[in-house]
């Protein structure tokens, strides 16, 4: 009974510090993003309510990337506060091992990892997809301020050959935001350029709304709409242009299957899927890293050094994880290996250090 009370006390402190840190980071990121949008004078072109909603829909995805650091900081802060109040010293003096002390932290990290993977991620993906729909309906105003980051798609239908690209894709590949298309002549040269704030895929043709059409040797013309024949399918467009972060874990499996059936490279989606599956284990690894620097008794003046040591360890793990994700997304290494190797390496490192500190 006393052991259960002990575990609940530590778990409650850990979860409270986690959610307090999460709320603070969410508010900070939202404020920074909103100020950045205002600095670029986006509010001059769009109502402030639209910009505020767009920023709010983007923030969950940013916060999701910071989750491992939230776990690390909250673990370090909780253990340091327990250390400074001598509660860990009393627990160790009573014969409680470091593993018994960390048990509620590990259980809390597993719970938070499962929550972040299967509950928060679908909400974050839906919010980011909604932000893409908001940008697709802003009449060409570039809210995200991103350059072309997606591949150009070649299409040929009804004797018309062209290529098309866009900054954002929405509605499962049926809507493009800030689209640009080039019509290719029979001799292989560009005949026409079409720039449109929005393009919709309707019955094997793109409808580009309010486009500016530019032809070599002619003055650019602004039209109400421009219809461009296409042979592309929404599934193809989504798999080539969609951001994996806009797809929830519940849909990633089917997207991977669709990409494989169409003969596309699905490694980016597969990497995202395995990264999400490995997230609970990553949170546990972050907790173990925090324990290696925060469970030993330290005076008040040494807390800063302990905190910096934990941040450096977390940053190194983050860099390794980022590089592994890049390798997995580009099919250099299998995605499952790229997702799990940094987690297992960090976990084994933390366990080794704790065993050394505990038993010498």
N, C-alpha and C positions, 0 to 999 in steps of 0.2 A: 504493500500500500504506500509506504514512504517512497519507494522507488518510482511508483507511478506519479506521485505528487512532484517528485524531483524532475522527472522527464517532462511533465506538463508545464512546469514553471519555465524550464529552459526553452521548450518549444514555443510557448506563448511569447516570450521575450524575442525570440528569433523571428517569428512571423510578424510581430508588431514592427520590429525594426525594418524588416523587408518591405512591408507595405508602406511604411512611412518614407523610406528611401525611394520607393517606386513612385509615389505620389509627387515627391519633391522633384525627381528627375523628369517626370511627365510635365509638370508645370514649367520647369526650366526650359525644356526642349520646345514646348509650345510657345512660350514667350519669345525665345530666340528665333524660331521659324516665322512667327508673326511679324516680328520686327524686321526680319530680312525681306519678307514679302512687301512690307510697307516701304522699306528703303529703296526697293526697285520700282517704286511708284505703281505697284500693281493695283493699289486701292484707288488710283486715279481712273483706272479703266473699268473696275468692277466694284460693286457695292461692298462695303466692309463686311457685311454679314456673310457674303459668298466667300470672301477671302478667309474670314475666320473659320468658317465651316470647312473649307478646303484644307487649311492648316491642321485643324483638329482631326480630320480624317487621315492625314499623313503621319501624325505623331505616334500612333500605336505601333506602326512598323519600325520607326526609329527606336522607340523604347524597347521593342522586342529584341533588337540587336544588342541593346545594353543590358539585357537580363543577366548574363553571366557576371557582369561587374556589379550589378545590384546584389546578387547573391554573395559575391566576394566581400563587398563593403559591409553589408549587413551582418555577415558572419564575423568579420573582424571586429566590428563595432560592438556586437553583442558579447563576444569572448573577452574583449578588452574591458568592457564595463563590468563584467563578472569578475575579472581579474583585479581590477582596481578596488572593488568592494570586498575583495578577499573571499568571495564565495567559491571560486575554483580552488583556492588554497584549502579552505575548510573541507570541501568535497574530497580533495586528494588526501587530506589528513585522515578522513573517515574511511579510507580504503577504496574509494571509487576510482577506477582506472580511467585513462584518457578515452578509451573506446566507449565506456559507459557514459562519459560526459558528452561525447560526440553523437551518441545514438539518437537523441531527439533532433539534433541538427541535421543528421543524415536523413532521418525520416521526414523532416520538414522540407529538405531539398528535393527528395523524391516526389513528395506531394506537389511542391511548387513546379517541378519539372513537368509532371503529368498535366497539371493545370495549364501551364504555359503552352504545352504542345497540343492538347486536345480541346481546350476551351478558349484560351486567349488567342492562339494562332488563327483559328477560323474567324474570330471577330476582327483581328488585325488585317487579315487578307481581305475581308469584306469591306472594311473601312478604306483600305488602299485602292481597291477596285472602284469604290464609290468616288474617291478623289479623282481617279482617272476619268470617270463619267462627268464629274463636275468640270474638269479641264476641257473635256471634249465638247462641252456646251457653252464655252466662254467666248465664242466667236473669234477664235484664234489668239486670244490673249495667253501668252506663255506664263502660266503660274509657276511651274516647277523650274523654269530656267535651265532646261537640259538640252544639250546638243543631241543630234541624231546618235542614238546608241543602239539602234536596232538594224538588222540587215535589210538591204533593199530586196524587194521581191519582184521577180520577172514574171510577166503574164502575157499570154497571147490568146486572143479570142476574136473571132469574126475578121480575121486578117489584120487586126490591130495589135502590134507588139509594143509593150511598154514596161516600165519598171515603176514601182511605187514604194514609198517609205513614209514613216510617221514617227512622231515623238511619243505618242501614247496610243494604246489600243484598249478598247472597252467593249462591253456587251459581247463577251466571248468571241472576239475577233470580227465582229460585224461593224464596229465603229472605229474610225481612226481620227485622231486629233492632230492638227497642224500637219496635214499630209502634203506631200510633194510627189508629183508623178511626171515622168518624162515619156513622151511618145516617140518611138523609134521608127525611122523611115525604112524603106526597103533596102537602101544602101548602107544601113547600119548607123546612120548619124541621127542625132537628136533633132526632131522637127518642132516639137512643142513642149513647153514646160507649163505645168499647172500647179499652182500653190493655192491650197484651200484650208480654211480653219477646221473644217469637218468633212468627213467622207463616210458614207454609209454603203454597205454591201447589200444590194437588192437585186435578186434574180439575175445573177451572172453579170452584173455591171456595178461599177462604183458610181455613186451619185456624189459629186463634189459640190458642196454648197458655197456660194459666194466666192468662186475662185478667181484668181488672176491668171489669165492665159497669155503666155508669151511665146511668140513665134519669131524665128530669125527673120529680120528685115521688116518686121511690123511693130506697130506700137502696142504695148500690152493692153489687154482689154479686161474689164471687170464684168463678169457675167453673174446671172442669178444662180445657175447651176451648170455643171458639165458632166456628161455621162461618158464613162470610160469602160469599154467591155473588159471582162476579166474571166479567167478560168479558175481563179483561186477559190478555195473553200474556207469557211470560217475556222474549221479545225486546223487547217494548215497555217492560217494567219496567226491564230492564237499560239500554236506551238512554236512558231518562228519569232513572233513579236512580243508575246506576253511576258511580263515579269513574273518569275516563279513565286515571288513574295505576295502576289495578288491571288494566289491559288491556295486554298486551305489544305491541311493535311488530309482531310477526308476526300478531297478531289484529286490529289496528286497521283494516286495510284492509277486512276482511270486515264489521266492525262499522259502518263508514261506509256500506258498500253496503246493509246491512240497514236502517240508519236512513233512508237515502234512499228505499229501496223502501217503507218504512212511512209516508213523508211527514213524518218528524221532522227537527228541526234537528240536523245532525250536525257543526256547526262546532266544538264542544268536542273531539270525537274527531279531526277533521281538523286542528285546531290542535296537538293533542298529537302527531299523526303527523308533521307538517312540522317541529315543534320537534325531534323526535328525529332526523329526517333531517338537519337542519342542525347537529346537535351537533358532528360532527367539525370543521366550518368554524368553529363558535363557539370550540372549543378552540384552533384556530390563531389566531383573533383575540385571544384572551386571551394567548397566547404573544407575539404581536406587541406588545400593550399592555405586557406585562412588559418586553420588550426596549427599548421607548422610554425606560424609566426606569432600567434596570439594566445596560445594556451600556457606558455611558460610565464612564470611570474616576472613582472617588470615594474619598475617604479614609474611614477607619473611622467617624469621627464623623458622616459624612454618610449612612450607611446607613439610619438611621431615617427621614430625610426622603425618601429614595428609596423605601423600603417604603411609607410613608404615601401618596406620590404614586401608586404602583401600586394601592394599595387604593382610593383615591378614584376612579381611572379605572375599576377593575373594578366598583365600586359604582354608578357612573353608568351603565355598560353594563347592569348587572343591572336597574336601575330602568327603563331604556328597554325592555329585553327583557320585563320583567313587564307594562308598560303595553301593549306590542305584543301580547302574548299575550291580555290582557284584551280588546283591540279585536278580535282575530281570533276569539276564542271567542264573542263576541257579534255576529259577522257585521257589524261596522262596516267592517272592511277584509278582503280575502281572506286566509285563513289562511297561504297560501304567502308572501304579501307580509309579513305580520306576523312570520313566522318568520325570513325571510331578511334583511329590511331592517336590523335592528340588527347582525346578523353582518357583512354587507357594509360597513356604515358604520364599524364598529369596525375591521375589517380594512383598509379604505382609509385610515382615520385613522392606524393604526399604520404602514402602509407609507409614508405621506407624511412622518410624523415621522422615520422611520428614514432615508429618502432625504435629508431635510434635514440630519440629523446626519452622514450619511456623505459627502455631496457638497457640502453647503452651499447 
